[in-house]
Amino acid sequence: MRFAHTNIAAKDWKKLANFYINVFDCKIKPPQRDLKGEWLDKAIGIKNARQVGVHLILPGFEKNAPTLEIFSYDEFIDNTPIMANYIGFTHIAFEVEDVDDIVSKALKYGGEMLGEIIENEIEGVGIIRFTYFRDPESNIIEIQAWK
C-alpha cells in the first residue's frame, strides 16, 4: 500500500496549479486530465460530473511519487473558507529552507497571510520557524523550517 495523492477542487485549476509550480517548484505529471462519463458519475456520486486538471509532483520527490491533484469541475458547491481548527482536512504543509522567501513568493503569486511567522522550540524535536497562509483559492498551507 502507498499514499497516492491529495486533491484540491479549484475554481481555476490552471491558476492554482501555477501557484504551486511557482511557489513550491512542483512539476506537472502528464497527462492533463479531462475526465467525464457514467463511470466517473458512479465513482464519485455526482451526476454529469467533469473533472479537468493536472497532477503535480511535489517538491523532494521524483516519478511515481505522491502528487497534488488540482482539478476543476464544471459545477461547484460553494463553501466558506475553512480555518485551521475545522474538523477534517484543513491544510497541507511543506518543509522549506527559507520561510521568508516562500512567504514572499506566495504573496507575489496571490497568496494571503493567515497568521504570522513564528519561531518556537518544540521540546525534544528542535526549533521550528513556521507560518500559515492561504493560496489564491483560500486553501490553507503551512510552511516550516527546522533547526
CORUR-V306731 format. One record per pair of residues at least 4 apart in sequence whose C-alpha atoms are under 7 Angstrom apart, sorted by the first residue. I is the first residue (numbers start at 1). J is the second residue. D is the distance in Angstrom with one decimal. If there is no record, write none. Layout:
i:I j:J d:D
i:I j:J d:D
This chain:
i:3 j:66 d:6.2
i:4 j:66 d:4.8
i:4 j:67 d:6.6
i:5 j:66 d:5.1
i:5 j:67 d:4.6
i:5 j:68 d:5.6
i:5 j:69 d:6.4
i:6 j:67 d:6.6
i:6 j:68 d:5.1
i:6 j:69 d:5.9
i:7 j:68 d:5.9
i:7 j:69 d:4.5
i:7 j:70 d:5.8
i:8 j:69 d:6.2
i:8 j:70 d:5.0
i:8 j:71 d:6.5
i:9 j:70 d:6.1
i:9 j:71 d:5.2
i:9 j:72 d:5.6
i:10 j:16 d:6.9
i:10 j:70 d:6.4
i:10 j:71 d:5.8
i:10 j:72 d:5.0
i:11 j:72 d:5.9
i:12 j:16 d:6.3
i:12 j:72 d:6.4
i:13 j:17 d:5.9
i:13 j:53 d:5.9
i:13 j:70 d:5.8
i:13 j:71 d:5.6
i:13 j:72 d:5.5
i:14 j:18 d:6.1
i:15 j:19 d:6.4
i:16 j:20 d:6.6
i:16 j:136 d:6.8
i:17 j:21 d:6.1
i:17 j:70 d:6.6
i:18 j:22 d:5.9
i:19 j:23 d:5.9
i:19 j:109 d:6.0
i:20 j:24 d:5.3
i:20 j:25 d:6.8
i:20 j:26 d:6.0
i:21 j:25 d:4.7
i:21 j:26 d:4.4
i:21 j:27 d:6.2
i:23 j:102 d:6.5
i:23 j:105 d:5.5
i:23 j:106 d:5.8
i:24 j:59 d:6.7
i:25 j:59 d:6.2
i:26 j:56 d:5.8
i:26 j:57 d:5.5
i:26 j:58 d:5.1
i:26 j:59 d:5.5
i:27 j:56 d:5.3
i:27 j:57 d:5.1
i:28 j:54 d:6.8
i:28 j:55 d:6.0
i:28 j:56 d:4.5
i:28 j:57 d:6.1
i:29 j:55 d:5.4
i:29 j:56 d:5.5
i:29 j:57 d:6.1
i:32 j:53 d:5.8
i:32 j:54 d:4.9
i:33 j:52 d:5.3
i:33 j:53 d:5.2
i:33 j:54 d:5.9
i:34 j:51 d:5.7
i:34 j:52 d:4.4
i:34 j:53 d:6.8
i:35 j:50 d:5.6
i:35 j:51 d:5.1
i:35 j:52 d:6.3
i:36 j:40 d:5.8
i:36 j:49 d:6.0
i:36 j:50 d:4.6
i:36 j:51 d:6.6
i:37 j:41 d:6.4
i:38 j:42 d:6.1
i:39 j:43 d:6.2
i:40 j:44 d:6.2
i:40 j:49 d:6.9
i:41 j:45 d:5.5
i:41 j:46 d:5.1
i:41 j:47 d:5.2
i:41 j:48 d:6.2
i:41 j:49 d:5.8
i:49 j:73 d:7.0
i:50 j:73 d:5.5
i:50 j:74 d:6.0
i:51 j:71 d:5.8
i:51 j:72 d:5.6
i:51 j:73 d:4.9
i:52 j:71 d:5.2
i:52 j:72 d:5.3
i:52 j:73 d:6.6
i:53 j:70 d:5.6
i:53 j:71 d:4.3
i:53 j:72 d:6.2
i:54 j:69 d:5.9
i:54 j:70 d:5.6
i:54 j:71 d:6.5
i:55 j:67 d:5.8
i:55 j:68 d:5.6
i:55 j:69 d:4.3
i:55 j:70 d:6.3
i:56 j:67 d:5.3
i:56 j:68 d:5.1
i:56 j:69 d:6.2
i:57 j:61 d:6.8
i:57 j:65 d:6.7
i:57 j:66 d:6.9
i:57 j:67 d:4.9
i:57 j:68 d:6.6
i:58 j:67 d:5.8
i:58 j:68 d:6.7
i:61 j:65 d:5.8
i:81 j:138 d:6.0
i:82 j:86 d:6.4
i:82 j:90 d:6.9
i:83 j:90 d:6.9
i:84 j:90 d:5.6
i:86 j:90 d:6.6
i:90 j:140 d:6.7
i:91 j:139 d:6.8
i:91 j:140 d:4.7
i:91 j:141 d:5.4
i:91 j:142 d:6.9
i:92 j:140 d:6.7
i:92 j:141 d:5.1
i:92 j:142 d:6.2
i:93 j:141 d:5.6
i:93 j:142 d:4.5
i:93 j:143 d:5.6
i:94 j:142 d:6.4
i:94 j:143 d:4.9
i:94 j:144 d:6.4
i:95 j:143 d:5.8
i:95 j:144 d:4.9
i:95 j:145 d:5.7
i:96 j:143 d:6.5
i:96 j:144 d:5.9
i:96 j:145 d:5.4
i:97 j:145 d:5.9
i:98 j:102 d:6.5
i:98 j:145 d:6.8
i:99 j:103 d:6.2
i:99 j:130 d:6.7
i:99 j:143 d:6.6
i:99 j:144 d:6.5
i:99 j:145 d:6.5
i:100 j:104 d:6.1
i:101 j:105 d:6.3
i:102 j:106 d:6.0
i:103 j:107 d:6.2
i:104 j:108 d:6.2
i:105 j:109 d:6.3
i:106 j:110 d:6.4
i:106 j:111 d:4.8
i:107 j:111 d:4.5
i:107 j:112 d:6.0
i:110 j:135 d:6.7
i:110 j:136 d:5.0
i:111 j:133 d:6.8
i:111 j:134 d:5.4
i:111 j:135 d:4.5
i:111 j:136 d:5.1
i:112 j:133 d:5.6
i:112 j:134 d:5.1
i:112 j:135 d:6.6
i:113 j:132 d:6.7
i:113 j:133 d:4.3
i:113 j:134 d:6.2
i:114 j:132 d:5.5
i:114 j:133 d:4.4
i:114 j:134 d:6.4
i:115 j:131 d:6.1
i:115 j:132 d:5.5
i:115 j:133 d:6.6
i:116 j:131 d:5.8
i:117 j:129 d:6.9
i:117 j:130 d:5.6
i:117 j:131 d:4.7
i:118 j:129 d:5.5
i:118 j:130 d:5.5
i:118 j:131 d:6.3
i:119 j:127 d:6.9
i:119 j:128 d:5.5
i:119 j:129 d:4.2
i:119 j:130 d:6.5
i:120 j:127 d:5.6
i:120 j:128 d:5.5
i:120 j:129 d:6.6
i:121 j:126 d:5.7
i:121 j:127 d:4.2
i:121 j:128 d:6.1
i:122 j:126 d:5.4
i:122 j:127 d:6.0
i:126 j:146 d:6.6
i:126 j:147 d:5.9
i:127 j:146 d:5.6
i:127 j:147 d:5.1
i:128 j:144 d:6.5
i:128 j:145 d:5.7
i:128 j:146 d:4.6
i:128 j:147 d:6.5
i:129 j:144 d:5.6
i:129 j:145 d:5.2
i:129 j:146 d:6.4
i:130 j:143 d:5.5
i:130 j:144 d:4.2
i:130 j:145 d:6.4
i:131 j:142 d:5.7
i:131 j:143 d:5.8
i:131 j:144 d:6.9
i:132 j:140 d:6.7
i:132 j:141 d:5.6
i:132 j:142 d:4.4
i:132 j:143 d:6.6
i:133 j:140 d:5.7
i:133 j:141 d:5.4
i:133 j:142 d:6.6
i:134 j:138 d:4.8
i:134 j:139 d:5.2
i:134 j:140 d:4.5
i:134 j:141 d:5.9
i:135 j:139 d:5.4
i:135 j:140 d:6.6
